[in-house]
């Protein structure tokens, strides 16, 4: 029988498939469609210290083989996430959940992570230093090795849960930033977040998005993501979570061969809400096709 269990920072997952932040809400929305306990886990919607309405509309633009989004971290704020969203999630999800955290200064990250670290439901803190859709904070931390390390160290000082730093692909040297986070105490690295993109309305001669630019995701970025996961996994000793354009079980295996211990599925959920379910169901067949007995054995198997 195919063994799909993997380990992520000391916590065992039934399989490596994780629904990515921003594409799965707080979980219970998808629980109306299928039993989300089949997932390895999921990363809930990016959460900040204070409530955010997000960016003006339009926030979404379609592209060949992908999409642009400039939602801008719309969320109810960490206190309401803890008091309202997590209790609601507990009614339909009995596994540890990954808490995705964003901020606009180091103190924001520290406060939000410290609050979520106290929650029994939370298994990991995914610290997002790579959001391209907000002004101030977000990606500005992830494009500097020094700033990313500063956030990682500050969060580790208040957290008992594993800290996974989510990195931006919008840099020239992803490896140096990953190493800086590892040196600062990060327990894992997740990558890639969206690439910075733009569309122009030909008739109006102005940007399609009110924010002008947005995060480009979808199948078109998959080769970039595989390359960066491979580079980082071969440069650090901590686990890597791979993501970016993943939409099939074959993509999951490819990411794991590149060095990912687990794999997040993002934009595919917005196209097909059953995407993660289908990938998990397809994995045993793909493992059989490529003579894979255990997914743990193939992590970093590409040489």
NORTACOR-V918091 format. One record per pair of residues at least 24 apart in sequence whose ideal C-beta (glycine too) atoms are under 7 Angstrom apart, sorted by the first residue. I is the first residue (numbers start at 1). GAP is how many residues later the second one is. Records with the same first field share a line. If there is no record, write none. Layout:
I->GAP ; GAP
//
This chain:
2->282 ; 285 ; 286 ; 291
3->290 ; 291 ; 292
4->279 ; 291
6->255 ; 256 ; 289 ; 290
7->254
8->231 ; 253 ; 254
9->115 ; 153 ; 155 ; 178 ; 179 ; 230
10->152
11->85 ; 112
13->27 ; 28 ; 249
14->26
15->25 ; 265 ; 268
16->24 ; 236 ; 240 ; 246 ; 247 ; 279
17->235 ; 246 ; 248 ; 259 ; 262 ; 263
18->24 ; 25 ; 80 ; 223 ; 244 ; 245 ; 246
19->24 ; 246 ; 250 ; 257
20->223 ; 244 ; 245 ; 246
21->24 ; 25 ; 79 ; 105
22->24
23->243 ; 244 ; 246 ; 247
24->245
26->59 ; 63
27->62 ; 65 ; 66 ; 70
28->60 ; 61 ; 64
30->243
31->61 ; 62
33->240 ; 241
34->240 ; 243
36->56 ; 57
37->56 ; 57 ; 58
38->239 ; 242
39->237
40->222
41->54 ; 55 ; 56 ; 57 ; 82
42->55 ; 56
43->55 ; 57 ; 83 ; 221
44->53 ; 55 ; 56
45->30 ; 55
46->27 ; 29 ; 54 ; 56 ; 82 ; 85
47->28 ; 31 ; 34 ; 52 ; 53 ; 54 ; 65
48->25 ; 27 ; 29 ; 30 ; 54 ; 55 ; 60 ; 64
49->28 ; 29 ; 54 ; 59 ; 62 ; 63
50->27
51->24 ; 25 ; 26 ; 29
55->78 ; 155 ; 156
56->154
57->153
58->150 ; 151 ; 152
59->150
61->138 ; 147 ; 148 ; 153
63->136 ; 153
65->153 ; 154 ; 155
66->150 ; 151 ; 152 ; 153 ; 154 ; 155 ; 201
67->150 ; 151 ; 200
68->129 ; 131 ; 141 ; 146 ; 147 ; 148
69->64 ; 145 ; 146
70->63 ; 139 ; 141 ; 143 ; 144
71->62
72->61 ; 62 ; 139
73->29 ; 58 ; 61
78->34 ; 37 ; 38
82->33 ; 37
86->33 ; 35
89->32
90->31
96->25 ; 26 ; 27
97->24 ; 25 ; 26
98->25 ; 26 ; 28
99->26 ; 27
100->26 ; 28
101->24 ; 25 ; 26 ; 27
102->26 ; 29 ; 36
103->34
104->32 ; 33
105->32
106->44 ; 45 ; 48
109->42 ; 45 ; 46
110->44 ; 45 ; 48
113->42 ; 45 ; 46
114->44
117->41 ; 42 ; 43 ; 44
122->39
123->38
124->37 ; 38 ; 40
125->30 ; 34 ; 36 ; 38 ; 39
126->38 ; 40 ; 64
127->24 ; 25 ; 28 ; 36 ; 37 ; 38 ; 39
128->38
129->36 ; 37 ; 38
130->36 ; 37 ; 38 ; 63
131->62
132->36 ; 38 ; 62 ; 64 ; 83
133->78 ; 81 ; 82
139->29 ; 31
142->25 ; 26 ; 35
143->25 ; 27 ; 28
145->31 ; 32 ; 35
146->34
148->29 ; 32 ; 33
149->31 ; 32 ; 34 ; 35
152->29 ; 32 ; 33 ; 34
153->31 ; 32
156->29
162->25 ; 26
163->24
164->24 ; 25 ; 26 ; 77
165->24
166->24 ; 25 ; 27
167->24 ; 25 ; 26
168->25
169->24 ; 26 ; 55 ; 59
170->25 ; 26
174->54 ; 57 ; 58
175->56 ; 57 ; 60
178->54 ; 57 ; 58
179->56 ; 57
182->54 ; 56
186->52
187->51
188->50 ; 51 ; 52 ; 53
189->43 ; 47 ; 49 ; 51
190->51 ; 53 ; 74
191->37 ; 38 ; 41
192->32 ; 33 ; 36 ; 51 ; 52
195->26 ; 29
217->49 ; 50
218->27 ; 49
219->26 ; 28
220->25
221->24
222->24 ; 29
226->28 ; 29 ; 32
229->26 ; 29 ; 30 ; 31
230->28 ; 29 ; 72
233->25 ; 26 ; 27 ; 67
234->25
247->28
248->31
249->30 ; 33 ; 34 ; 37
250->36
252->27 ; 31
253->33 ; 37 ; 45
256->39 ; 42 ; 43
257->41 ; 44 ; 45
258->44
259->40 ; 41
261->38
//
